[in-house]
Structures are given as C-alpha cells and as structure tokens.
Amino acid sequence: MRSAAQVGGPRAIAARMAALFLVSFPDTVRAMFGDRPPRPEAMTDFFAFVVRTEPEGVQLALAGDRIVGYAITLASMSRLSARAALTFAWVPWVVRFLGGRYGLSLGALPGIARSKVAFARSFRPGDRVAAQVLSLAVDPAWRGRGVARALLEGGLDYLRRQGAPRVKLEVLDDNTSACHLYETFGFRPVGEVPYGPRRWLILIKELATGPA
Ligand SMILES: CC(C)(COP(=O)(O)OP(=O)(O)OC[C@H]1O[C@@H](n2cnc3c(N)ncnc32)[C@H](O)[C@@H]1OP(=O)(O)O)[C@@H](O)C(=O)NCCC(=O)NCCS
C-alpha cells in the first residue's frame, strides 16, 4: 500500500481512481448520470483536488503500476470544503458543469442536496465528526484478497497520525462485504438515512481508544 504522495502526478492518479469509482458505485453513478454513459471528468477533477489537498489521506493499492484499490480518509471534511472555496477550485468545476463537460444529470442535483441535508440532520450533536472515510473501492478482479482491509488500515493510521479522535463513514445497509469489513474494524452505527427501500448507515469509530 502506498499513499498518493508516494505514487505520482495527481491527475494521472485521479483518472485511475475515477475509473475504479465508476465500476464500483453503480447506484451513485446512475443517480448522477441517469441512463447516459458516465463521463469520468467530474470524478477525475474531484479526486485530483483531493489528491493535491491531502495526498497522504489517499491510500492506493498497486499491482505493478496499476491502481487496483483506493481509500480516501480525510482528516477534516470542512477543511477540504474550505480549501475548495478559498482557492477557487470550484470555478473550473462550475464552468465545466455548465458547459456540459461532466454529462451530469441536472435532475440529480436536488436529490443529492436533499440527501446531504438528511445526512447532516441525522447526526446527534455529540456524534459530529470531522474525519471521514470518504470513499473505498477495490477492482472487482482483486476483491476478497484483503486489499480493502489493508487500505483501511493505512487510512486509519494516517488519521491517527493527524490526531483525529474519531472517524465516520456512510455505507448502504445491503453492502454486505463493506458492512462486515467496517464492523470488524470496530465501527458502530450512530444514525441512518432512508434511501428508497434501503438505508444509508452512518458509522463511527473511535480512533484514540478503539482497536485497529
Ligand atoms: C467493499 C470492498 C471495498 C471490499 O474490498 P475487498 O478487497 O474485497 O475486501 P477484503 O478482501 O479486504 O475483505 C474485507 C472483509 O470483507 C469480507 N468480504 C469480502 N467480500 C465479501 C462478500 N462478498 N460478502 C461478505 N463478506 C465479504 C471478507 O471476508 C473480509 O473479512 P474477513 O477479513 O473477516 O474475512 C469491495 O467489495 C468494493 O470495492 N465494493 C464496491 C465499492 C464499495 O462498496 N465500497 C465501500 C463503500 S462504503
């Protein structure tokens, strides 16, 4: 496992992460792009920003020079948002979005905004957490070999070095392999958000005291 800081250029890394994201999260991709073929630029831009902003928070699993898995574990989501705002990183994103470069379905935006509000509301005040496992994905051909476990261990070690006391994440309740993985790491549910017939579970892990 390596962090993105050790691997190479942010854009090239981000493009390969975006390709993995698109095959790994069909629900999210469908919500964003509808039935049209997805365009990776939106994810590539976002991942490149994350890799530039917090390279050690991006763990990569490599097979030769191929990226076969990634974990994004960020010490502070609000720090990432503030940086996007203050560095005007959002300007080219808006231009590309309005120019149709991302191919994103406009109809998806209110739903995405509603779900963000629902997630924010679902937290009890004492459960608010800065650090987050933002995304974790492994190439289908490489699953079931401990890659995600190693990525998550690397990401949580990074958060501990950053002094994060707790970390949160969101996972769909029917994502059996991911739920099992998080449970074995000591994540516990603190809230849930309905998602059609399914539920997003909000999980938290204490980093300072919990077992790795
Ligand atoms: C979830 C995901 C990251 C797991 O990656 P992985 O490399 O296969 O996971 P690992 O091999 O490290 O296995 C982790 C644990 O999950 C278990 N697991 C793996 N596949 C499983 C499956 N299909 N059903 C049940 N458990 C499974 C393993 O047994 C292992 O537990 P163990 O060590 O106690 O045996 C991978 O399936 C993936 O990319 N899925 C699509 C994206 C996704 O759902 N990401 C998580 C979103 S929150």
The ligand as an ORCA input file, in Angstrom:
! r2SCAN-3c Opt
* xyz 0 1
  C     -16.307     -3.403     -0.161
  C     -14.978     -3.647     -0.875
  C     -14.149     -2.380     -0.790
  C     -14.242     -4.801     -0.157
  O     -12.980     -4.956     -0.789
  P     -12.141     -6.316     -0.671
  O     -10.732     -6.022     -1.045
  O     -12.827     -7.402     -1.403
  O     -12.244     -6.615      0.883
  P     -11.260     -7.541      1.690
  O     -10.759     -8.645      0.809
  O     -10.233     -6.707      2.381
  O     -12.241     -8.181      2.729
  C     -12.678     -7.449      3.823
  C     -13.662     -8.274      4.591
  O     -14.894     -8.335      3.882
  C     -15.274     -9.708      3.705
  N     -15.863     -9.864      2.392
  C     -15.287     -9.647      1.198
  N     -16.169     -9.902      0.222
  C     -17.312    -10.274      0.844
  C     -18.603    -10.656      0.391
  N     -18.891    -10.708     -0.914
  N     -19.559    -10.954      1.314
  C     -19.286    -10.905      2.642
  N     -18.082    -10.536      3.129
  C     -17.115    -10.247      2.237
  C     -14.016    -10.521      3.799
  O     -14.330    -11.792      4.273
  C     -13.176     -9.705      4.766
  O     -13.486    -10.048      6.059
  P     -12.513    -11.061      6.864
  O     -11.138    -10.466      6.780
  O     -13.116    -11.064      8.233
  O     -12.592    -12.359      6.160
  C     -15.177     -4.079     -2.361
  O     -16.111     -5.122     -2.405
  C     -15.660     -2.941     -3.243
  O     -14.879     -2.186     -3.818
  N     -17.014     -2.815     -3.374
  C     -17.610     -1.750     -4.198
  C     -17.399     -0.390     -3.579
  C     -17.894     -0.341     -2.154
  O     -18.941     -0.876     -1.824
  N     -17.127      0.350     -1.293
  C     -17.480      0.563      0.101
  C     -18.465      1.664      0.157
  S     -18.786      2.219      1.781
*
